[in-house]
Amino acid sequence: MIKLTLLKDHILVYDVEDWISLRKKHRIVGNIIGNTQFIPSLPTKLLPEEALLLLNKNLAALYEYEDVSEPSTDQSLQAKFEETVLYVQQEEYKEHRKLQIGSIIDTIFEKKRAAGDKRTKDEMLKNMVDSSSSINKNNMLWPIFLKDNTSVSKLISKETILPLTTPLRTAVFQDLWEKGYFITNGEKFGGDFLVYFGDPVVHHAIFIVRCIELETTFLPKELVAFGRLGVSVKKRAVFASIKNSNISYITLNWIDA
């Protein structure tokens, strides 16, 4: 059972095995919002529609934690913790830079020696690492320091996240998912969802889907704008609505005269 964590209005997945299962077994992509010094990392944030699909299919359970946002009042403990984290990041980044520069230090050494530099290879490597791996409190990855939390997670109902979406969006997402597509957030392209034939890592989106109520009216220029948007990004612009308890799709095809 995949564990979903509700934190304020965010639905998060922290476990790497759950994340792999979501992607490989269930075609749920989410959006990785964590990061290390170098690469994105967990947690993954799910769309409300993704979470509701998992809950409706009994593939996941939704939990929340109490008292996880109250900062520590012990300033000395917080300062000590931050100093420790800063030191660890500094040492880790130096090792990373040492490996990077070390892989090309022979070439650098030869060129600098030819230019009259008298330093040894080890001295050059150390100087370059020190000068290119400065991390301080202004550019470090800052942790969120919390008080010691002894509360346990509690199972909560999916009704908790219903206000985060609409029945129409939920129904459209589930219908597209059951047709075998991958679906992601479509806001950056002016829609509700982006739809893919396969995993977004190796496929481009083919549809921009905008969910509308059946009785919605548009000005002609609004239809033109959405259709032209689809053409400009090489995707089909699609309206989705519910008609007679079924999902109905209308695709805007742009044909130049």
Secondary structure, DSSP 8 states (H G I E B T S, - for coil): -EEEEEETTEEEE--HHHHHHHHHHH-B--EEEEE-SSSEEEEEEE-HHHHHHHHHTTSEEEEE-SS-S-B-S-HHHHHHHHHHHHHHHHHHHHHHHHHHHHTTHHHHHHHHHHTT----HHHHHHHHHHHH----TTTS-----B-------EE--GGGGGGGS-HHHHHHHHHHHHTT-EEEE-GGGTSSEEEESS-TTT----EEEEE--TT----HHHHHHHHHHHHHTT-EEEEEEEETTEEEEEEE-----
